[in-house]
Amino acid sequence: MKIYDANSQELMQVRAIERDGNDLVIRGKIFGAMPMVAKLKPAEARAALKLLDARTILFLLTLLFRR
């Protein structure tokens, strides 16, 4: 999976999303060169959900079916 910046340039290549205890671990490379391991803790996931409004939640539910 690739994540792009605002200019549609590749920002990050995600190669794995896995569980580590109660954390979500994201492994990949930033800018095609720098290996990165990021952890998402449950409290931060809850904080991220608070950032979403109803319209964005609806968009996320349909995102997988879009081209």
All heavy atoms as TSV, in Angstrom:
chain	resi	resn	atom	element	x	y	z
A	1	MET	N	N	0.851	-1.165	0.000
A	1	MET	CA	C	0.000	0.000	0.000
A	1	MET	C	C	0.898	1.229	0.000
A	1	MET	O	O	1.932	1.252	0.659
A	1	MET	CB	C	-0.871	-0.020	1.265
A	1	MET	CG	C	-1.658	1.245	1.475
A	1	MET	SD	S	-2.693	1.204	2.944
A	1	MET	CE	C	-1.524	1.691	4.191
A	2	LYS	N	N	0.497	2.248	-0.773
A	2	LYS	CA	C	1.265	3.485	-0.829
A	2	LYS	C	C	0.436	4.626	-0.263
A	2	LYS	O	O	-0.781	4.673	-0.443
A	2	LYS	CB	C	1.641	3.813	-2.273
A	2	LYS	CG	C	2.611	2.825	-2.864
A	2	LYS	CD	C	2.954	3.181	-4.284
A	2	LYS	CE	C	3.896	2.132	-4.865
A	2	LYS	NZ	N	4.225	2.421	-6.259
A	3	ILE	N	N	1.113	5.541	0.402
A	3	ILE	CA	C	0.482	6.762	0.903
A	3	ILE	C	C	1.158	7.928	0.199
A	3	ILE	O	O	2.395	7.977	0.106
A	3	ILE	CB	C	0.637	6.871	2.436
A	3	ILE	CG1	C	-0.078	5.695	3.100
A	3	ILE	CG2	C	0.093	8.200	2.938
A	3	ILE	CD1	C	0.095	5.626	4.591
A	4	TYR	N	N	0.344	8.856	-0.331
A	4	TYR	CA	C	0.871	9.965	-1.123
A	4	TYR	C	C	0.734	11.282	-0.371
A	4	TYR	O	O	-0.152	11.446	0.465
A	4	TYR	CB	C	0.090	10.054	-2.448
A	4	TYR	CG	C	0.235	8.816	-3.290
A	4	TYR	CD1	C	-0.697	7.795	-3.213
A	4	TYR	CD2	C	1.325	8.669	-4.140
A	4	TYR	CE1	C	-0.559	6.649	-3.978
A	4	TYR	CE2	C	1.467	7.528	-4.900
A	4	TYR	CZ	C	0.521	6.518	-4.826
A	4	TYR	OH	O	0.673	5.386	-5.577
A	5	ASP	N	N	1.592	12.239	-0.726
A	5	ASP	CA	C	1.489	13.571	-0.138
A	5	ASP	C	C	0.494	14.415	-0.931
A	5	ASP	O	O	-0.156	13.927	-1.854
A	5	ASP	CB	C	2.867	14.242	-0.039
A	5	ASP	CG	C	3.483	14.564	-1.389
A	5	ASP	OD1	O	2.779	14.458	-2.417
A	5	ASP	OD2	O	4.674	14.932	-1.425
A	6	ALA	N	N	0.360	15.672	-0.580
A	6	ALA	CA	C	-0.618	16.556	-1.223
A	6	ALA	C	C	-0.332	16.770	-2.704
A	6	ALA	O	O	-1.227	17.131	-3.469
A	6	ALA	CB	C	-0.655	17.896	-0.502
A	7	ASN	N	N	0.919	16.531	-3.140
A	7	ASN	CA	C	1.295	16.697	-4.546
A	7	ASN	C	C	1.283	15.378	-5.305
A	7	ASN	O	O	1.890	15.272	-6.368
A	7	ASN	CB	C	2.684	17.345	-4.651
A	7	ASN	CG	C	2.688	18.729	-4.065
A	7	ASN	OD1	O	1.747	19.489	-4.266
A	7	ASN	ND2	N	3.730	19.051	-3.322
A	8	SER	N	N	0.659	14.361	-4.747
A	8	SER	CA	C	0.568	13.017	-5.332
A	8	SER	C	C	1.920	12.345	-5.496
A	8	SER	O	O	2.095	11.479	-6.355
A	8	SER	CB	C	-0.174	13.062	-6.674
A	8	SER	OG	O	-1.493	13.508	-6.492
A	9	GLN	N	N	2.895	12.743	-4.718
A	9	GLN	CA	C	4.196	12.082	-4.700
A	9	GLN	C	C	4.174	11.010	-3.619
A	9	GLN	O	O	3.585	11.223	-2.545
A	9	GLN	CB	C	5.324	13.086	-4.397
A	9	GLN	CG	C	5.433	14.202	-5.401
A	9	GLN	CD	C	5.852	13.704	-6.763
A	9	GLN	OE1	O	6.754	12.881	-6.876
A	9	GLN	NE2	N	5.172	14.167	-7.801
A	10	GLU	N	N	4.843	9.890	-3.891
A	10	GLU	CA	C	4.851	8.807	-2.919
A	10	GLU	C	C	5.537	9.243	-1.642
A	10	GLU	O	O	6.675	9.685	-1.653
A	10	GLU	CB	C	5.545	7.577	-3.488
A	10	GLU	CG	C	5.491	6.386	-2.534
A	10	GLU	CD	C	6.155	5.151	-3.117
A	10	GLU	OE1	O	6.047	4.923	-4.326
A	10	GLU	OE2	O	6.799	4.433	-2.345
A	11	LEU	N	N	4.828	9.134	-0.547
A	11	LEU	CA	C	5.356	9.517	0.759
A	11	LEU	C	C	5.839	8.294	1.523
A	11	LEU	O	O	6.892	8.312	2.150
A	11	LEU	CB	C	4.267	10.232	1.558
A	11	LEU	CG	C	4.623	10.800	2.903
A	11	LEU	CD1	C	5.643	11.911	2.751
A	11	LEU	CD2	C	3.387	11.325	3.582
A	12	MET	N	N	5.057	7.223	1.440
A	12	MET	CA	C	5.375	6.041	2.224
A	12	MET	C	C	4.871	4.790	1.532
A	12	MET	O	O	3.783	4.787	0.964
A	12	MET	CB	C	4.706	6.152	3.600
A	12	MET	CG	C	4.978	5.019	4.512
A	12	MET	SD	S	4.182	5.307	6.099
A	12	MET	CE	C	4.552	3.761	6.874
A	13	GLN	N	N	5.690	3.748	1.570
A	13	GLN	CA	C	5.301	2.423	1.085
A	13	GLN	C	C	5.100	1.549	2.314
A	13	GLN	O	O	6.056	1.286	3.039
A	13	GLN	CB	C	6.395	1.844	0.184
A	13	GLN	CG	C	6.184	0.401	-0.219
A	13	GLN	CD	C	5.100	0.253	-1.276
A	13	GLN	OE1	O	5.031	1.028	-2.201
A	13	GLN	NE2	N	4.252	-0.732	-1.125
A	14	VAL	N	N	3.856	1.162	2.567
A	14	VAL	CA	C	3.551	0.304	3.706
A	14	VAL	C	C	3.641	-1.139	3.236
A	14	VAL	O	O	3.029	-1.521	2.253
A	14	VAL	CB	C	2.140	0.596	4.258
A	14	VAL	CG1	C	1.805	-0.351	5.388
A	14	VAL	CG2	C	2.040	2.050	4.715
A	15	ARG	N	N	4.442	-1.939	3.925
A	15	ARG	CA	C	4.579	-3.340	3.506
A	15	ARG	C	C	3.921	-4.308	4.480
A	15	ARG	O	O	3.687	-5.458	4.140
A	15	ARG	CB	C	6.035	-3.709	3.251
A	15	ARG	CG	C	6.903	-3.736	4.447
A	15	ARG	CD	C	8.313	-4.204	4.089
A	15	ARG	NE	N	9.214	-3.917	5.169
A	15	ARG	CZ	C	9.378	-4.693	6.223
A	15	ARG	NH1	N	8.746	-5.821	6.311
A	15	ARG	NH2	N	10.211	-4.335	7.183
A	16	ALA	N	N	3.600	-3.847	5.697
A	16	ALA	CA	C	2.920	-4.733	6.643
A	16	ALA	C	C	2.187	-3.918	7.697
A	16	ALA	O	O	2.672	-2.880	8.128
A	16	ALA	CB	C	3.921	-5.658	7.332
A	17	ILE	N	N	1.013	-4.393	8.069
A	17	ILE	CA	C	0.262	-3.865	9.201
A	17	ILE	C	C	-0.067	-5.067	10.064
A	17	ILE	O	O	-0.728	-5.995	9.611
A	17	ILE	CB	C	-1.036	-3.155	8.750
A	17	ILE	CG1	C	-0.703	-1.981	7.828
A	17	ILE	CG2	C	-1.833	-2.688	9.968
A	17	ILE	CD1	C	-1.932	-1.306	7.238
A	18	GLU	N	N	0.453	-5.078	11.265
A	18	GLU	CA	C	0.306	-6.251	12.108
A	18	GLU	C	C	0.042	-5.852	13.561
A	18	GLU	O	O	0.235	-4.697	13.933
A	18	GLU	CB	C	1.553	-7.146	12.021
A	18	GLU	CG	C	2.809	-6.385	11.906
A	18	GLU	CD	C	4.025	-7.201	11.521
A	18	GLU	OE1	O	4.025	-7.931	10.523
A	18	GLU	OE2	O	4.988	-7.044	12.262
A	19	ARG	N	N	-0.388	-6.803	14.319
A	19	ARG	CA	C	-0.684	-6.594	15.727
A	19	ARG	C	C	0.535	-6.929	16.568
A	19	ARG	O	O	1.235	-7.897	16.313
A	19	ARG	CB	C	-1.858	-7.495	16.129
A	19	ARG	CG	C	-2.228	-7.352	17.573
A	19	ARG	CD	C	-3.382	-8.262	17.908
A	19	ARG	NE	N	-3.651	-8.182	19.348
A	19	ARG	CZ	C	-4.553	-8.890	19.956
A	19	ARG	NH1	N	-5.291	-9.742	19.281
A	19	ARG	NH2	N	-4.740	-8.776	21.244
A	20	ASP	N	N	0.769	-6.103	17.597
A	20	ASP	CA	C	1.813	-6.372	18.590
A	20	ASP	C	C	1.200	-6.095	19.959
A	20	ASP	O	O	1.188	-4.958	20.414
A	20	ASP	CB	C	3.033	-5.489	18.330
A	20	ASP	CG	C	4.144	-5.748	19.331
A	20	ASP	OD1	O	4.171	-6.844	19.934
A	20	ASP	OD2	O	4.989	-4.856	19.515
A	21	GLY	N	N	0.652	-7.127	20.585
A	21	GLY	CA	C	-0.056	-6.942	21.846
A	21	GLY	C	C	-1.308	-6.119	21.613
A	21	GLY	O	O	-2.147	-6.485	20.801
A	22	ASN	N	N	-1.407	-4.977	22.275
A	22	ASN	CA	C	-2.559	-4.093	22.086
A	22	ASN	C	C	-2.287	-2.970	21.087
A	22	ASN	O	O	-3.116	-2.094	20.904
A	22	ASN	CB	C	-2.977	-3.478	23.424
A	22	ASN	CG	C	-3.623	-4.488	24.332
A	22	ASN	OD1	O	-4.264	-5.426	23.857
A	22	ASN	ND2	N	-3.441	-4.320	25.624
A	23	ASP	N	N	-1.105	-2.988	20.476
A	23	ASP	CA	C	-0.733	-1.946	19.527
A	23	ASP	C	C	-0.880	-2.437	18.092
A	23	ASP	O	O	-0.839	-3.644	17.821
A	23	ASP	CB	C	0.722	-1.514	19.734
A	23	ASP	CG	C	0.948	-0.900	21.103
A	23	ASP	OD1	O	-0.043	-0.457	21.719
A	23	ASP	OD2	O	2.107	-0.867	21.532
A	24	LEU	N	N	-1.047	-1.505	17.160
A	24	LEU	CA	C	-1.034	-1.796	15.736
A	24	LEU	C	C	0.307	-1.321	15.196
A	24	LEU	O	O	0.686	-0.153	15.381
A	24	LEU	CB	C	-2.184	-1.062	15.033
A	24	LEU	CG	C	-2.368	-1.382	13.563
A	24	LEU	CD1	C	-2.857	-2.815	13.401
A	24	LEU	CD2	C	-3.368	-0.425	12.949
A	25	VAL	N	N	1.068	-2.212	14.565
A	25	VAL	CA	C	2.400	-1.887	14.064
A	25	VAL	C	C	2.339	-1.743	12.551
A	25	VAL	O	O	1.799	-2.618	11.857
A	25	VAL	CB	C	3.422	-2.973	14.456
A	25	VAL	CG1	C	4.790	-2.659	13.877
A	25	VAL	CG2	C	3.494	-3.094	15.963
A	26	ILE	N	N	2.868	-0.637	12.049
A	26	ILE	CA	C	2.911	-0.366	10.606
A	26	ILE	C	C	4.382	-0.348	10.190
A	26	ILE	O	O	5.176	0.427	10.714
A	26	ILE	CB	C	2.236	0.980	10.282
A	26	ILE	CG1	C	0.795	0.967	10.792
A	26	ILE	CG2	C	2.308	1.267	8.788
A	26	ILE	CD1	C	0.140	2.321	10.807
A	27	ARG	N	N	4.722	-1.226	9.244
A	27	ARG	CA	C	6.115	-1.312	8.765
A	27	ARG	C	C	6.172	-0.859	7.318
A	27	ARG	O	O	5.304	-1.202	6.523
A	27	ARG	CB	C	6.627	-2.741	8.853
A	27	ARG	CG	C	6.659	-3.288	10.248
A	27	ARG	CD	C	7.166	-4.731	10.288
A	27	ARG	NE	N	6.975	-5.309	11.594
A	27	ARG	CZ	C	7.791	-5.121	12.624
A	27	ARG	NH1	N	8.872	-4.398	12.459
A	27	ARG	NH2	N	7.526	-5.666	13.794
A	28	GLY	N	N	7.200	-0.111	6.987
A	28	GLY	CA	C	7.332	0.349	5.608
A	28	GLY	C	C	8.557	1.204	5.405
A	28	GLY	O	O	9.486	1.172	6.213
A	29	LYS	N	N	8.554	1.943	4.282
A	29	LYS	CA	C	9.657	2.841	3.954
A	29	LYS	C	C	9.094	4.220	3.662
A	29	LYS	O	O	8.082	4.359	2.975
A	29	LYS	CB	C	10.403	2.364	2.712
A	29	LYS	CG	C	11.320	1.214	2.932
A	29	LYS	CD	C	12.114	0.918	1.688
A	29	LYS	CE	C	13.065	-0.231	1.941
A	29	LYS	NZ	N	13.826	-0.553	0.731
A	30	ILE	N	N	9.773	5.235	4.163
A	30	ILE	CA	C	9.401	6.615	3.886
A	30	ILE	C	C	10.312	7.127	2.780
A	30	ILE	O	O	11.522	6.883	2.799
A	30	ILE	CB	C	9.546	7.477	5.148
A	30	ILE	CG1	C	8.594	6.995	6.223
A	30	ILE	CG2	C	9.301	8.944	4.830
A	30	ILE	CD1	C	8.711	7.733	7.531
A	31	PHE	N	N	9.751	7.818	1.813
A	31	PHE	CA	C	10.483	8.378	0.678
A	31	PHE	C	C	11.267	7.316	-0.085
A	31	PHE	O	O	12.283	7.611	-0.702
A	31	PHE	CB	C	11.413	9.509	1.115
A	31	PHE	CG	C	10.707	10.619	1.829
A	31	PHE	CD1	C	10.998	10.905	3.153
A	31	PHE	CD2	C	9.730	11.355	1.194
A	31	PHE	CE1	C	10.338	11.915	3.826
A	31	PHE	CE2	C	9.061	12.371	1.852
A	31	PHE	CZ	C	9.366	12.652	3.176
A	32	GLY	N	N	10.827	6.075	-0.031
A	32	GLY	CA	C	11.449	5.001	-0.781
A	32	GLY	C	C	12.791	4.544	-0.258
A	32	GLY	O	O	13.430	3.680	-0.849
A	33	ALA	N	N	13.267	5.098	0.849
A	33	ALA	CA	C	14.604	4.753	1.305
A	33	ALA	C	C	14.695	4.471	2.810
A	33	ALA	O	O	15.456	3.607	3.218
A	33	ALA	CB	C	15.576	5.871	0.958
A	34	MET	N	N	13.959	5.202	3.622
A	34	MET	CA	C	14.137	5.114	5.071
A	34	MET	C	C	13.153	4.123	5.667
A	34	MET	O	O	11.947	4.387	5.699
A	34	MET	CB	C	13.921	6.491	5.709
A	34	MET	CG	C	14.922	7.489	5.241
A	34	MET	SD	S	14.736	9.197	5.824
A	34	MET	CE	C	13.560	9.154	7.094
A	35	PRO	N	N	13.654	2.959	6.155
A	35	PRO	CA	C	12.761	2.001	6.806
A	35	PRO	C	C	12.117	2.629	8.050
A	35	PRO	O	O	12.741	3.420	8.755
A	35	PRO	CB	C	13.668	0.846	7.205
A	35	PRO	CG	C	14.910	1.022	6.431
A	35	PRO	CD	C	15.032	2.467	6.126
A	36	MET	N	N	10.850	2.277	8.295
A	36	MET	CA	C	10.126	2.865	9.400
A	36	MET	C	C	9.231	1.830	10.053
A	36	MET	O	O	8.660	0.986	9.374
A	36	MET	CB	C	9.265	4.012	8.902
A	36	MET	CG	C	8.545	4.743	9.994
A	36	MET	SD	S	6.981	5.432	9.470
A	36	MET	CE	C	6.018	4.002	9.162
A	37	VAL	N	N	9.159	1.855	11.369
A	37	VAL	CA	C	8.203	1.056	12.117
A	37	VAL	C	C	7.434	2.041	12.999
A	37	VAL	O	O	8.031	2.750	13.806
A	37	VAL	CB	C	8.892	-0.009	12.995
A	37	VAL	CG1	C	7.865	-0.759	13.818
A	37	VAL	CG2	C	9.699	-0.966	12.123
A	38	ALA	N	N	6.120	2.114	12.811
A	38	ALA	CA	C	5.271	3.015	13.589
A	38	ALA	C	C	4.302	2.172	14.402
A	38	ALA	O	O	3.839	1.129	13.946
A	38	ALA	CB	C	4.508	3.954	12.666
A	39	LYS	N	N	4.022	2.626	15.622
A	39	LYS	CA	C	3.070	1.930	16.481
A	39	LYS	C	C	1.899	2.855	16.776
A	39	LYS	O	O	2.090	4.032	17.086
A	39	LYS	CB	C	3.720	1.524	17.800
A	39	LYS	CG	C	4.631	0.347	17.685
A	39	LYS	CD	C	5.057	-0.135	19.055
A	39	LYS	CE	C	5.846	-1.422	18.936
A	39	LYS	NZ	N	6.172	-1.975	20.260
A	40	LEU	N	N	0.707	2.292	16.681
A	40	LEU	CA	C	-0.503	3.017	17.037
A	40	LEU	C	C	-1.055	2.399	18.311
A	40	LEU	O	O	-1.407	1.214	18.336
A	40	LEU	CB	C	-1.534	2.937	15.913
A	40	LEU	CG	C	-2.863	3.641	16.165
A	40	LEU	CD1	C	-2.650	5.142	16.319
A	40	LEU	CD2	C	-3.828	3.364	15.033
A	41	LYS	N	N	-1.100	3.185	19.365
A	41	LYS	CA	C	-1.610	2.693	20.648
A	41	LYS	C	C	-3.122	2.912	20.718
A	41	LYS	O	O	-3.653	3.790	20.045
A	41	LYS	CB	C	-0.885	3.418	21.780
A	41	LYS	CG	C	0.615	3.136	21.764
A	41	LYS	CD	C	1.303	3.670	22.981
A	41	LYS	CE	C	2.753	3.242	22.989
A	41	LYS	NZ	N	2.967	1.822	23.175
A	42	PRO	N	N	-3.834	2.112	21.545
A	42	PRO	CA	C	-5.295	2.228	21.619
A	42	PRO	C	C	-5.778	3.644	21.928
A	42	PRO	O	O	-6.748	4.107	21.335
A	42	PRO	CB	C	-5.667	1.250	22.737
A	42	PRO	CG	C	-4.571	0.240	22.735
A	42	PRO	CD	C	-3.326	1.002	22.367
A	43	ALA	N	N	-5.121	4.349	22.818
A	43	ALA	CA	C	-5.554	5.711	23.163
A	43	ALA	C	C	-5.447	6.632	21.956
A	43	ALA	O	O	-6.294	7.507	21.739
A	43	ALA	CB	C	-4.719	6.243	24.322
A	44	GLU	N	N	-4.396	6.435	21.149
A	44	GLU	CA	C	-4.217	7.282	19.964
A	44	GLU	C	C	-5.239	6.929	18.888
A	44	GLU	O	O	-5.688	7.801	18.146
A	44	GLU	CB	C	-2.796	7.141	19.428
A	44	GLU	CG	C	-1.737	7.594	20.420
A	44	GLU	CD	C	-1.965	9.018	20.923
A	44	GLU	OE1	O	-2.322	9.890	20.122
A	44	GLU	OE2	O	-1.794	9.238	22.126
A	45	ALA	N	N	-5.613	5.649	18.800
A	45	ALA	CA	C	-6.652	5.249	17.846
A	45	ALA	C	C	-7.983	5.884	18.225
A	45	ALA	O	O	-8.719	6.375	17.366
A	45	ALA	CB	C	-6.774	3.730	17.798
A	46	ARG	N	N	-8.288	5.900	19.521
A	46	ARG	CA	C	-9.522	6.565	19.977
A	46	ARG	C	C	-9.463	8.060	19.691
A	46	ARG	O	O	-10.458	8.664	19.266
A	46	ARG	CB	C	-9.750	6.309	21.466
A	46	ARG	CG	C	-10.211	4.891	21.773
A	46	ARG	CD	C	-10.635	4.744	23.222
A	46	ARG	NE	N	-9.528	4.898	24.163
A	46	ARG	CZ	C	-8.717	3.907	24.523
A	46	ARG	NH1	N	-8.886	2.687	24.041
A	46	ARG	NH2	N	-7.746	4.127	25.384
A	47	ALA	N	N	-8.301	8.661	19.870
A	47	ALA	CA	C	-8.148	10.090	19.575
A	47	ALA	C	C	-8.350	10.352	18.081
A	47	ALA	O	O	-8.942	11.369	17.697
A	47	ALA	CB	C	-6.767	10.571	20.018
A	48	ALA	N	N	-7.883	9.431	17.239
A	48	ALA	CA	C	-8.070	9.581	15.792
A	48	ALA	C	C	-9.544	9.500	15.422
A	48	ALA	O	O	-10.018	10.255	14.568
A	48	ALA	CB	C	-7.281	8.515	15.047
A	49	LEU	N	N	-10.283	8.609	16.074
A	49	LEU	CA	C	-11.720	8.490	15.785
A	49	LEU	C	C	-12.472	9.765	16.138
A	49	LEU	O	O	-13.450	10.122	15.488
A	49	LEU	CB	C	-12.319	7.297	16.531
A	49	LEU	CG	C	-11.896	5.931	16.010
A	49	LEU	CD1	C	-12.479	4.829	16.887
A	49	LEU	CD2	C	-12.327	5.738	14.566
A	50	LYS	N	N	-12.007	10.474	17.149
A	50	LYS	CA	C	-12.653	11.732	17.527
A	50	LYS	C	C	-12.454	12.815	16.478
A	50	LYS	O	O	-13.173	13.812	16.468
A	50	LYS	CB	C	-12.113	12.206	18.874
A	50	LYS	CG	C	-12.526	11.318	20.029
A	50	LYS	CD	C	-11.929	11.801	21.324
A	50	LYS	CE	C	-12.289	10.858	22.461
A	50	LYS	NZ	N	-11.625	11.212	23.707
A	51	LEU	N	N	-11.469	12.640	15.592
A	51	LEU	CA	C	-11.212	13.627	14.542
A	51	LEU	C	C	-12.176	13.477	13.370
A	51	LEU	O	O	-12.252	14.361	12.519
A	51	LEU	CB	C	-9.765	13.483	14.028
A	51	LEU	CG	C	-8.673	13.732	15.048
A	51	LEU	CD1	C	-7.317	13.399	14.429
A	51	LEU	CD2	C	-8.703	15.169	15.540
A	52	LEU	N	N	-12.883	12.342	13.307
A	52	LEU	CA	C	-13.749	12.063	12.166
A	52	LEU	C	C	-15.145	12.634	12.382
A	52	LEU	O	O	-15.718	12.485	13.457
A	52	LEU	CB	C	-13.848	10.550	11.949
A	52	LEU	CG	C	-12.540	9.823	11.677
A	52	LEU	CD1	C	-12.790	8.330	11.621
A	52	LEU	CD2	C	-11.901	10.323	10.404
A	53	ASP	N	N	-15.689	13.248	11.346
A	53	ASP	CA	C	-17.084	13.663	11.391
A	53	ASP	C	C	-17.922	12.622	10.640
A	53	ASP	O	O	-17.383	11.682	10.040
A	53	ASP	CB	C	-17.279	15.060	10.803
A	53	ASP	CG	C	-16.835	15.165	9.366
A	53	ASP	OD1	O	-16.562	14.128	8.723
A	53	ASP	OD2	O	-16.763	16.290	8.850
A	54	ALA	N	N	-19.262	12.765	10.686
A	54	ALA	CA	C	-20.151	11.773	10.072
A	54	ALA	C	C	-19.902	11.631	8.568
A	54	ALA	O	O	-19.905	10.517	8.027
A	54	ALA	CB	C	-21.601	12.143	10.323
A	55	ARG	N	N	-19.636	12.720	7.901
A	55	ARG	CA	C	-19.391	12.691	6.454
A	55	ARG	C	C	-18.117	11.886	6.120
A	55	ARG	O	O	-18.099	11.104	5.178
A	55	ARG	CB	C	-19.282	14.121	5.941
A	55	ARG	CG	C	-19.214	14.227	4.478
A	55	ARG	CD	C	-19.264	15.667	4.072
A	55	ARG	NE	N	-19.152	15.730	2.614
A	55	ARG	CZ	C	-19.312	16.792	1.924
A	55	ARG	NH1	N	-19.589	17.925	2.498
A	55	ARG	NH2	N	-19.183	16.770	0.629
A	56	THR	N	N	-17.076	12.080	6.908
A	56	THR	CA	C	-15.814	11.358	6.669
A	56	THR	C	C	-15.967	9.874	6.996
A	56	THR	O	O	-15.403	9.023	6.297
A	56	THR	CB	C	-14.679	11.983	7.495
A	56	THR	OG1	O	-14.612	13.383	7.197
A	56	THR	CG2	C	-13.346	11.336	7.173
A	57	ILE	N	N	-16.729	9.551	8.025
A	57	ILE	CA	C	-16.982	8.138	8.348
A	57	ILE	C	C	-17.708	7.464	7.194
A	57	ILE	O	O	-17.354	6.354	6.783
A	57	ILE	CB	C	-17.782	8.022	9.656
A	57	ILE	CG1	C	-16.919	8.465	10.843
A	57	ILE	CG2	C	-18.287	6.595	9.866
A	57	ILE	CD1	C	-17.674	8.619	12.143
A	58	LEU	N	N	-18.695	8.138	6.628
A	58	LEU	CA	C	-19.409	7.595	5.471
A	58	LEU	C	C	-18.473	7.405	4.284
A	58	LEU	O	O	-18.498	6.381	3.601
A	58	LEU	CB	C	-20.580	8.498	5.082
A	58	LEU	CG	C	-21.432	8.021	3.925
A	58	LEU	CD1	C	-22.064	6.673	4.248
A	58	LEU	CD2	C	-22.508	9.042	3.607
A	59	PHE	N	N	-17.584	8.377	4.059
A	59	PHE	CA	C	-16.596	8.251	2.989
A	59	PHE	C	C	-15.692	7.038	3.210
A	59	PHE	O	O	-15.423	6.268	2.284
A	59	PHE	CB	C	-15.751	9.527	2.891
A	59	PHE	CG	C	-14.580	9.386	1.978
A	59	PHE	CD1	C	-14.746	9.398	0.603
A	59	PHE	CD2	C	-13.299	9.228	2.487
A	59	PHE	CE1	C	-13.667	9.247	-0.246
A	59	PHE	CE2	C	-12.216	9.076	1.648
A	59	PHE	CZ	C	-12.402	9.090	0.273
A	60	LEU	N	N	-15.230	6.831	4.439
A	60	LEU	CA	C	-14.355	5.692	4.740
A	60	LEU	C	C	-15.045	4.358	4.474
A	60	LEU	O	O	-14.417	3.409	4.009
A	60	LEU	CB	C	-13.870	5.755	6.187
A	60	LEU	CG	C	-12.829	6.824	6.473
A	60	LEU	CD1	C	-12.569	6.899	7.977
A	60	LEU	CD2	C	-11.550	6.567	5.712
A	61	LEU	N	N	-16.347	4.301	4.772
A	61	LEU	CA	C	-17.082	3.059	4.532
A	61	LEU	C	C	-17.169	2.723	3.048
A	61	LEU	O	O	-17.252	1.563	2.661
A	61	LEU	CB	C	-18.485	3.156	5.128
A	61	LEU	CG	C	-18.549	3.198	6.653
A	61	LEU	CD1	C	-19.982	3.443	7.111
A	61	LEU	CD2	C	-18.005	1.914	7.247
A	62	THR	N	N	-17.147	3.743	2.191
A	62	THR	CA	C	-17.267	3.515	0.745
A	62	THR	C	C	-15.922	3.559	0.019
A	62	THR	O	O	-15.860	3.282	-1.171
A	62	THR	CB	C	-18.204	4.559	0.114
A	62	THR	OG1	O	-17.632	5.863	0.270
A	62	THR	CG2	C	-19.581	4.514	0.751
A	63	LEU	N	N	-14.857	3.890	0.721
A	63	LEU	CA	C	-13.537	4.072	0.093
A	63	LEU	C	C	-13.051	2.827	-0.649
A	63	LEU	O	O	-12.490	2.920	-1.737
A	63	LEU	CB	C	-12.518	4.489	1.152
A	63	LEU	CG	C	-11.094	4.759	0.670
A	63	LEU	CD1	C	-11.080	5.913	-0.320
A	63	LEU	CD2	C	-10.192	5.061	1.840
A	64	LEU	N	N	-13.276	1.661	-0.086
A	64	LEU	CA	C	-12.775	0.432	-0.709
A	64	LEU	C	C	-13.466	0.110	-2.027
A	64	LEU	O	O	-12.933	-0.649	-2.843
A	64	LEU	CB	C	-12.943	-0.752	0.246
A	64	LEU	CG	C	-12.107	-0.672	1.520
A	64	LEU	CD1	C	-12.434	-1.853	2.414
A	64	LEU	CD2	C	-10.635	-0.632	1.205
A	65	PHE	N	N	-14.614	0.682	-2.258
A	65	PHE	CA	C	-15.376	0.384	-3.470
A	65	PHE	C	C	-15.177	1.432	-4.554
A	65	PHE	O	O	-15.790	1.370	-5.607
A	65	PHE	CB	C	-16.864	0.254	-3.124
A	65	PHE	CG	C	-17.109	-0.767	-2.067
A	65	PHE	CD1	C	-17.382	-0.387	-0.762
A	65	PHE	CD2	C	-17.016	-2.122	-2.363
A	65	PHE	CE1	C	-17.586	-1.330	0.226
A	65	PHE	CE2	C	-17.220	-3.073	-1.386
A	65	PHE	CZ	C	-17.507	-2.682	-0.094
A	66	ARG	N	N	-14.329	2.413	-4.297
A	66	ARG	CA	C	-14.067	3.473	-5.279
A	66	ARG	C	C	-12.828	3.155	-6.102
A	66	ARG	O	O	-11.974	2.401	-5.685
A	66	ARG	CB	C	-13.864	4.809	-4.565
A	66	ARG	CG	C	-15.088	5.252	-3.816
A	66	ARG	CD	C	-14.794	6.497	-3.034
A	66	ARG	NE	N	-15.961	6.868	-2.245
A	66	ARG	CZ	C	-16.594	8.015	-2.368
A	66	ARG	NH1	N	-16.174	8.917	-3.226
A	66	ARG	NH2	N	-17.637	8.273	-1.621
A	67	ARG	N	N	-12.739	3.765	-7.270
A	67	ARG	CA	C	-11.547	3.593	-8.136
A	67	ARG	C	C	-10.577	4.716	-7.937
A	67	ARG	O	O	-10.860	5.778	-7.614
A	67	ARG	CB	C	-11.968	3.544	-9.592
A	67	ARG	CG	C	-12.721	2.296	-9.852
A	67	ARG	CD	C	-13.035	2.193	-11.312
A	67	ARG	NE	N	-13.777	0.961	-11.492
A	67	ARG	CZ	C	-13.400	0.007	-12.303
A	67	ARG	NH1	N	-12.326	0.140	-13.024
A	67	ARG	NH2	N	-14.101	-1.071	-12.419
